[in-house]
Amino acid sequence: GKNPGELWKISTKKSIDSSPSENTEKQAPVFSLEYMVNGYCVESCQEDERAHFAMALFKRRNLTWQDLRSTQHHGLGSEKIARSSIKVALPPMVTEDVDIIAFRCIGKAPMVGFRSGRTFNILWIDKNFKVYDHGS
């Protein structure tokens, strides 16, 4: 049998590949809530907001990453957010080379996070527009 310590190392190793490869461009996104920040998570939403959030994920299930980039960002598409406009602490896995992306999910309120391969890791549901500077 394998040393249990070895198994532990294998199962907990997480490397964030921030460079989308060509093959993931043609795949639909997978949405992850793993890194969601408390206070900006599903738990801090009202029931109707949770329903909108779920529908936002569901409506994008058949679109590819390529589609999502070429779609209008106020619709189902994405918008890249400048690091300098982020007003909350960035989690440690969001290194300098990682793009921060927003998708609308509750009316105009976005879910904000980063892409790793085909996975969109949602960090914040920005229902009060406090995560980044939205301009006027």
Secondary structure, DSSP 8 states (H G I E B T S, - for coil): ---HHHHHHHHH------S--HHHHTS--EEE-TT--TTSSGGGS-HHHHHHHHHHHHHTTT--HHHHHHS-TTTT-EEEE-GGGB-S---TT--TT--EEEEEEETTEEEEEEEETTEEEEEEE-TTS-SB----
